[in-house]
């Protein structure tokens, strides 16, 4: 099936529903679903963004801006993953706990609006991308994933976004802030805040694909290999060292293997994280394992 046929199938499928609430982050996947839903249902399509400590302020701003681009009604709700001790413990199921809570807020909004269907942006490429416990929550809660159902891949999602003239068509993937904290190290508001402030610096300096990983006070900066030259600029080095120290990091490092998705997730065994940063649960500092393992070469999204 060519892309035009897939787009038509998604729109027809959505149009058969009385209304939909789209779990909307402002990223390219959910933005495409929102645009297609608005085409299919007009005012009966609603984008909903859940604000929490793990959502960077810039991402929240993006969600508001992109919803306005599309023209879709946009609802904001609030919750805190930090209220859930299972999420805070940051085991290998952190994303499952987060997604369950976040989608729960979507269903609350849908019920308030008299809508039966909640949609998300899961695409056909997602199930094959490593450790994704959040997808289990999508399945358990019976969230409708039109891009997945109609076999729309990530590459095709970006093409659709480009066709619709969405400003996020080439936006890099942006996982929530808790993904910067190694498995087994508690997720706290302090850690989330200093990561967000650290990444704001990189964004200000013009980096496009990056993460700041928080290894219990050690900041490990990852940037795309194509951006290494900027990361090694003496002025940036000095700014990063001073700014990250000011926001609460004890040490600042640059990962010479570059940006890699999931580099602190439990699926990445090369980092010694199958059961947390300390595999045997010993009392050694979390940061010790940053240097104890051989780093894999990362791939860009």
N, C-alpha and C positions, 0 to 999 in steps of 0.2 A: 504494500500500500504506500503510495507516495504521500508527501507531507500535506498537500492540499486535502487529500482524502481523510487523513488523520485529523486535521483541524476541523473539517466538516463533521466528522464522527463525534469529536468531543463536544462541539457546539450543539449538535442534535441531541446527544445524550443529556447534556445540561438543560436544554430547552424542554425536555420531557418532565422536568421536576417543577414543583410549585415555587421553589425558591432554594437558594443555597447560601450558606455562610462559608466563606473561604478563609481558612487559617492563613493569615497574610503577614509575612515578615518584611515585604518590600524587596526581597531577593528576586532573582530572575524567574525561578520556578513558580512561586506563588503569584508573582505579578502576571505571568502568562495565564495561569488559571483564572485569575481575577478578570483579566481582559476578555478571555473567552466566555466566562460566565456573564459578564456584562453584555457582551454581544448577544448571548443566548436569552438572557432573562431581563435585561434592563434593570429597573429599580428593584426587582425581586432578587437581585444578587447583592450580597453584602460582604465586604472585606472586613475581617476582624483581626486586630493586632493585640496580643497580650503583652503588656508591659511588666517587666520584672527586673531584678538586680542583674540578671545574666544578659540582658539586652542592652548593647551599647547605645548611648544617647543618639549617636549619628545614625544608627540603624532605625531607631524609632522615627527620627526626622525623615529618613528616606521613605519609610512606609507611608507617612502622611503625604509626602510630595508625590510619590508614584500613584497612590490612590487618586489623588487629584488629577494627575495626568490621564488616568484611565477614565475618570468620571464616575467611578463606583462609590456608593455609600461606604463610609469607613467608620467602624466602631472601635474604640479603645477600651480595653478592660485591664484590670491590674490583679496580680497575684504574686506570691513569693515562693519560689522553690525552696528557700531556706526554712520554710515552715515544715518541710518534710525531712525527717532525720535520715531516711534512706538516701535521699538526694545528697544531703550534706556529707554523708559518709563517703561518697564518691567511689563506689565500687564499680565493677564492670557494667552495671546496669543503670548508671547515672542518667543516660539519655532516655532510657525507658521511663524512669520516674518523672523526668522533666516533661517528656512528650505527653505522658498520661495526664499530668496536671494541666498543661497548656491546652491540650485538646478538650479537657473537661470544661475549661472556661469557654471554649468555642461552642460546646453543646449547651451550656447555660445561656449563652447569648442567643443561640438558635431557638431554644425553647421560649425565651422571652419575646422573640420576634415571630413565633408561630411557624418556624421553618424546620423541616425534618432532616435536611441533608447538610452535613458538614463536609467540605472538600479540603484537600491539602495539595501541595505541590510535588509530591513524590513522583519521580519520572521513571522511565523504563531502565535507566542506567543505574539507579540507586541500589537495587537489591544486590548487585554484584560488587559493591564498593566497600568490602571489608566489614568490620565490626559495626553493625547498625542496629542496636537494640531498640532504637526509637521506632523502627518500622514495625516491630511487634506490637507496640502500643497502637499504631495506626490500624493494624489488622484487628486487634482485640476490640477496639472501640467502633469498628465498622465505619471508619472514615472513607469517603469516596475519593479515590485518587484517579482523576480522569486521564492524566498523562500516562500513568502506569497502565491503566485498563486499555488504552488505545495505542500502547507501544510507542509513545513519543520519547525519544532519547534526549539526553542532555544537549547534544549538538543541535538537535531539532528544536529544542526549547529556545535556545538562543536565536535560531533563525526566525522562529515565530515572533519572539520579542522584537527583533529587528524589523520585521514586517509591520508590526504594530507601532513602530517608532518609539518603543519604550526606552527611557534613558538608562535602564539597568541591563540592557541587552548583553553588554560585555562585562558586567559587574562580576568581580571574583567571588567565589563562594565565601560565605562568612558565617562560621559556626558561632554558637553562643559563647560568652566569655568563660563559662565553666570548662570548656574544652581545652583551655590553656593550663589547667591545673592537673598534674599527674594523678592517675588513678591511685587511690589509697590515701591521698592527702585531702583533708577536709576542705570542702568548699565554704568559704566564709565571705562575708561582705567586704572585709578588709582586702582579701586577695583579689576579689573581683574588681574592686575599685582601683587598686594599683595597676592591675593589668589594663583596665580601660584607659586610665590616664597615660600609661606607657604607650599603648597603641595609638592614642591620639597624637602623640609626638611624631610617630612614624608617618601617620597620615598627613600631618602638617608638612613634613619634609618631602612629601610627594611619592612615598612608596605605595604600590598598588597591591602587591601580594605579600603578606607578612603575618607573623604571629609573634607575640611575646609570651613565652611559656614561663610560668611561675613555679620554680623548683624550691619551694619553701624559703623564699628570700633571695634566691639567685634568679635573675632574669636572663632567659636564653632567647635572644632575638633571632628569628628566622625570617629571611627575605628571599625572594626568588633569585636564582643565580644571575639572572639578567640585571639585577639591581645591586649586585655586590659592590660595584664601583662607588655608588652613592653611599652605601653602608660603611665603606672604608674611608670616606672623606673625613679628614681630620676635624673639621668643624662639626660634622654630625656625631662623630665619636665622642667629642667633648660634650656636646649637648645631651646625647643619650646618657652618658655617665652621670652628668650632673642632674638631669631631670629625673632619671629613674631612681637615683639615690634620694632625691627630694620626696618622691612619692612612696618610699618605703622599702626599696630593694637594697640588699646588702652588697650584692655583686652583680655585674652586668657582663654578659658574654655575647658573642656573635657566633651562631652555628655555621660553620664553614661548609656544611652539606646543604645549606639552603632550606627553603620552605618545604615542608612535607606534611600532608594532611594526616591527622591522627597520630602524630609522633609522640603523644603521651597517652594514647589509648591502650586498653588491655590487649588488643589484637596485635600490637606492634611488639613482638617478642624480642626483637633486637635491642629494645630499650629496657628489657627486664621488667615488663609491666603486665605479664599475664595475670597476675593477682595483685597488682599495685606496684609502686616503684620499688619497694623492698619485697622480693618474691616470697621470702620466708617469714615476713612480718616482723623482722628483727627491729631493734631500736636504733639502728644506724640512721643518720640523717638522710632524708629523701634526696638531697642534692648529691650525695655520694655516687648514686647510680648514673648521674648525668655523664660521668667520666669513666664509669666502670665498664660500659658496654661499647661495642663497636657500632657506630652509627650507620644506618642504611642510607643509600642515596635516595632523596625524596623526589617525588614527581609532582608537578603542578597540577591543580584541578583542571 
